[in-house]
Amino acid sequence: MSVVSPVRDLVTFMTSALRAPAVIGAVAPSGRALSDLLASVAPAEGAPVVVELGPGTGVVSAALRRRLPPGARHLAVELDPGMVTHLRRTRPWLEVLQGDAADLQKLLADAGVDRADAIISGLPWTLFPESAQRGIIEQVTKVLAPGAPFTTFAYSHVRSFPTQRRFRGVLEEAFAEVVVTPTVWRNLPPAMAYQCRHPEDA
Ligand SMILES: C[S@@+](CC[C@H](N)C(=O)[O-])C[C@H]1O[C@@H](n2cnc3c(N)ncnc32)[C@H](O)[C@@H]1O
């Protein structure tokens, strides 16, 4: 039986974070306010295809489920096997694709999807080398439908660190529009989101 329990979510998250800190990249899942902000870019009407990258234990997935219309298709690409098992057990309504976001186009094609109406990322970008950041963002821009949003978050206290500035530069090269939201203070740690549209090479 699938039972969503915040305690079980937290234990799974922390177990994975301790086992593979270089993959998880955070000590706790995003809070509800940040999850709702990330989900807010997804279409709330029609039959959109929405893709998450790095859903972790599924807090942003739950925010998306609250927002998406009944006809939506909701997929999530997750690398960590422990997270995948947890998601399949606790969020049976989510289409979990086990794999690397670097292979996004192929993973989606194998699931019969060739475009996304929104892509929502929880990936730990600052742990990735710049080449990996560029590779994943290129995949994202290939899959996004025209005008569709891509969003991701960053912790506010590191926004001026070189690694974060470098990632923001990657986004600004890839997208004609990059909006930085105000800080969500009700998150541990406080974080903001990047909301990106209109890939430069589209
Ligand atoms: C910081 S957690 C974010 C989890 C959740 N979205 C949240 O906001 O709480 C990052 C997640 O990205 C996953 N991840 C890391 N690298 C990945 C990759 N290359 N492809 C897919 N998932 C990846 C990790 O396993 C982890 O579940």
The ligand as a Gaussian input file, in Angstrom:
#p B3LYP/6-31G(d) Opt

LIG

0 1
 C       18.689000      18.264000      -3.787000
 S       17.784000      16.785000      -4.205000
 C       16.247000      17.587000      -4.637000
 C       15.062000      16.749000      -4.343000
 C       13.712000      17.457000      -4.467000
 N       13.427000      17.888000      -5.818000
 C       13.602000      18.627000      -3.510000
 O       13.536000      19.769000      -3.981000
 O       13.588000      18.399000      -2.314000
 C       18.530000      16.400000      -5.776000
 C       17.971000      15.141000      -6.443000
 O       18.546000      15.057000      -7.760000
 C       18.922000      13.687000      -8.017000
 N       19.970000      13.709000      -9.051000
 C       21.263000      14.104000      -8.928000
 N       21.906000      14.032000     -10.099000
 C       20.988000      13.581000     -11.014000
 C       21.035000      13.324000     -12.419000
 N       22.163000      13.505000     -13.121000
 N       19.908000      12.897000     -13.028000
 C       18.748000      12.705000     -12.325000
 N       18.648000      12.927000     -10.982000
 C       19.746000      13.365000     -10.338000
 C       19.394000      13.194000      -6.661000
 O       19.408000      11.781000      -6.591000
 C       18.370000      13.839000      -5.729000
 O       17.234000      13.035000      -5.585000

